[in-house]
Amino acid sequence: MKSIGDYVSAADIAEAREILTPVVHRTPMIESATLNRISGAHLHLKLENMQRTGSFKLRGAFNKMAHLSARELNRGIVTASAGNHAQGIAYAAAKRGALAKIFMPERTPQAKIQATAGYGAEVVLAGASYQEAYETARAECQTHQSVFVHAFDDNQVIAGQGTVAAEMLAQCSELDMVLVPIGGGGLAAGTVCYLKSVKPGIRVIGVQSDHAPAAYNLFHRARKQPNHQSPGIAEGILVDKPGERTVPVLRHYLDDLVTVTDSEIAQAMLLMLERSKLLVEGAGAAALGAVLSETVPVQGRHIGLIVSGGNADTGGLALLKQMASGVSRNVCKL
């Protein structure tokens, strides 16, 4: 088996931190007395919903774009995204003077579409899922010889995402466990590569929506289960196929990988909004959903939760309350 440094190393992530320091926010990590009481643990929320562009995705996108040559930038940048990577690429492309064309699923929240266009990128809506948008983007690259920047299956993107974990450990060295949402696996791969390199005893748990359990199935080797995603509240992590670079890392180095339901995610979103005044998107609430539902035991420990993004449509709050009321487990111990 490869060592963890053979994938993305702590040195790769340190280099990414140097590149990103002038660009990204060092987002706060906070505790909530209410959430601590409910969980019986010290929950440390890493607020990437307060990141520039509204999510951690800027980190990987900008790190990758920083490594592209002028010749590559002149060919134009193409990517596919459920929304947050799109904004990161659009922002980074504008900073580097490159044209970006971004393919997004047709059901992408309007807030993400408008924000991406606002950074100057051309937005094309294609298909019902990330995978369909991805395939259309790849065809575009072949036709026009553009440069494709993958949302998660790229070592420089993974290294950029790993800077979240580096900041977390610097902000709270007491962390016993980190919960990280998983779609394609770029954030989780960067997180586990960094944490297991510098603090091998820390536990790292991946959290995936049960509407898109591809990484969960691969981790638990349940290959006969369907991998195709269905529409859900956490569109940022609804991915049919995790990355070829990310899967080996997740399989070998994650301590566990769990799934959460839409109702559990909705409950977490509402609790963060009502008790901590934090507006987060579904993917950003997945880690807290796993704690509230007691899917992951956390009592008495210092737990880092990556709140990965905050690009939620506020028009869906009424539906959110309805979904949260469907939580079947006793998660709301208020």
N, C-alpha and C positions, 0 to 999 in steps of 0.2 A: 504494500500500500504506500502511496506517496506520502511524504510528510506535508504538514499543512503549509509550510513555506514554499512548496512546489506549486501551489495554486496562486494565491495573492498573499504576499508577505507583509509583515508589519512595516518593513522598509518601504514597500510600495505605497502603503497607506500614509506613512510619514511624508513621503514625497508629495502625495496628493494634498495633505494638510498644508504644506508650504504653498502650493499652487492656489489653494482655495482660501487661504486666510484673508487676502484682500477682497474676496468676492462674497463669501457666504457669511451669514450670521452665526455666531457661536450661540446657539439657541439655549434658552434656560432649561434647567431640569428642576422640577418642583415636586413638593409633597402636598397632599391634601389630607387634612385631619379627618374629613368625612370618609374618604376612600380608604385611609389607613384603618379606621374603625370598622368599616364594613368587611375588609379583607383580613384583618388581624395581622397585617404585615406593614412594613415601610415601603410604600409604592413611590418610586421616583419616576415621574413622567418627563420624558425627553421630548420637548415641544417643537418638533419639526413642522408642525402646523404654523409656527411663527417664522419659519424660514422664508427667505426671499423666494418668490414664486409660489409660496404656500406649501412646499413639501421638500423632503430630503432629496428628491430627484435632481435638483440643481447641482448637487455635489458631484454625482457621477457624470452627468451631462457635461458640466464645465471641465472636469478633469480630462474627459475624453477629447473634447474640442481643443483643449490647450495643447494636446499632443499631435494635432493634425497640422500638416505642412500648409504653406500658402497655396501650393498647387492643388492639394486636396480640397481646401476651402473654396477655391475658384470653381471646382466642379459642381458645387452645390451640395447641400446636406439634405438627406432624406431620412425620416424615421417613422416608426409606427408607435402609437402610445394610446393608453386609456385616458390620458389627460395630463398627468403630472410631469412625466418625462418630456412631453411635448412642450410644456412651458419652460422647462430647464434648457432644452435644446434651442428653443426660440430665443431665449434670453442670451445664451452663450453665443449663438450665431450672430445676433445683433452686435454683441461686444467685439466679435472677431471680424465683423464686416462680411459675413457670408450669408447667402440666401438659403432659407430653410423651407422645405415642403414637408408637411406633417400629415400623416394619415391617421385618422381616429375613428373608432366605431361610431355608428350612426346614433347610438343611444348615449353617447358621452354627455355628461351634464353641461348645460349651456354655460355655466360659469367657467368651466375649463376651456371650452371652445373660444369664448370671448377673450379670456386672458391670453391664450396662445396667439390669437390673431393680434391682440394688442401689443405684443412684443415684436410684431413685424413679420411673422411667419405666414406662409400660405397654408391654410387648413383645408384638407380634403376629407370628407366623411365617407367611409367605405366599409360596408359589411356590418354584420350584427355583433361581431366579437372582435377582441384584440387580434386573434389569429387571422381573421379575414382581412383586417386592416393591414396586418403585417405582410401577408402574402401580396396584397396590392402594392404596398410600398416597395417590396423586393422587385416586383415586375417593373415598377417605375425606374428603379436603379439600373436594371439591365438595359432598359430602353435608352436612357439618357446618360449612362455612365456616371451617375451621381455617387456620392459617398454615403453609405448607410451607417447610421450610428444606432446600435442595438440598445434597447431599453434596459437590458439586464445581462445579456450573454456576452460580456466583453470585460476583460481583466481591468482595463483602466476605469471603466464605469464601476465595477465592483470595488476597486480601490477607493474611488471617490465616496461611495456609499459607506465604506468602512470607517470613514472619518467621524461618522455619527458615534460609533462605539468608542473611538479614541477619546472623543469629548466626554462621553458619559463616564468613563472610568476616571478621567481627570477631575470631573465634577463630583464623583462619589466613589472613592476607592473601596468602600465597604460592600459594594454590590456582590450579592451571592448568586444572582440569577438575572438574565435578561430575556425578555419576551419580545420577539420581533415578527411583524407580519410578513407573510410570504405570498407573492404572486409568481413571478418568474424566478425569484430567488436571489436577485442581485444584492439587495440590502441585507438579507440573512447571510449570504456568503461572505460579504465584507465584514459583517458583524462577528461571525464566528471565527473567521480567519484572524482578525485582530485580537479578540478576547482570548481565544485559546492559545495564541502565541505569547501573550504577555501575562496572562493569569489562567493557567491551564485548569485550575480547579473550579472555575466559575461555570455554572450551568447556563446553556443557551437553548431556549425552546422556541421553535417556530410555530406560528399560528396562521392557519389558512381558513378561508371561508369554505363551508361545506358545499357551496355552489360551484366551486372549482377546486377539487381535491387532488389535482394531478401530482403535486409534490408530496402530499400526504400519502398517496397510493404508492409512489415510488419509494418513499422512505420506509414504509411498512411492507413493501414488496407485495402489495395487493394488486397485482398487474391486471387481474381479470375485471376489476371494477372500472366503470366508465370514467374517462378523464375529461370529457367535454363539459365545459362550464355552462351554466344556465344563468339568466339574469338575476342579479342580486344587489343588495344595498352597498356592497363593498366593491364597486366596479374597478377600483384601482388594483385589486389583487385577483381579479377574475381572469386567469390565464390558463389556456388549455395545456400548454407545454412549457415546463420550466427549462432553463438553459442547459446546454450541454456542458458548459463550464461550471454552472452552479450545482447541478445535481450531485456530482461526486463529492463536492465539499459538504453539502447538506447531509448526504448519506453517512459520511464518515465522521463528521465532527459535531453535528447537532446532538444534543442529549435526548431530545424528543421533538415530535412534530404533532400538533393537535389541530382539530377543526372546531370552528364555532358557527352557530346558526345566525341567520339574519336577525332573529329576535334578540339574541344575546348581544349582537353588535349594536342594534338599535338601543337596547337598554343602556349600554355603555356610553353611546353618543349622548343620550338624554341626560345621564347622570353627570357627565363632564360639562354639559351645557348648563344644567340647573345648579350644580354645586360648585363648579370651578370656573364657570363663565367662559368655557372653551368651546368654540365651534370647530368640530373635527369631522372629517369625512369617514365613511364606513371603514376603509382600510386602516385609518388612523386609530380607530376604536377597537380593532380586533384583539389586540393584546389585553386591554382591560376587560373585554368580553370574556376572554379565557379565564381571567382571575375571578370575575363576578360569578361566573357559572360554576366555579370550583372544578373546572376541567384541569387546571394546573394547581396543585397544592402550594401555597405560598406562606402559610402562617409563620410568623416570627422572623421572617427573613427580610433582607433588603433586596427589593425587586426593581429592576429597571424595565420600564415599559416604553417602547418607541412609538410615540404618537406621530405617525409617518406623514400625515398631511391634513390640511384643513380646507381643501377646496370643495366644499359642500354647497349644494343649492339650498338656499334658505327657504325656497318655496315648498320644500318637501317635509317641513316640520310636522304638519298635521298627520301625514302618513307615517312619519317616524314614531309618533306617539302610539299610533294604532299597532305598528309592528312590535314595539317594545312591550305592549300589553300582552303579547303572545308568548312571553317567556314562560317556559313550563317549570323551570327549576326555581328554587327559592333564593333568588339572587339579590333581591332588594330588601336588605335587612335594615330598614331605616327606622 
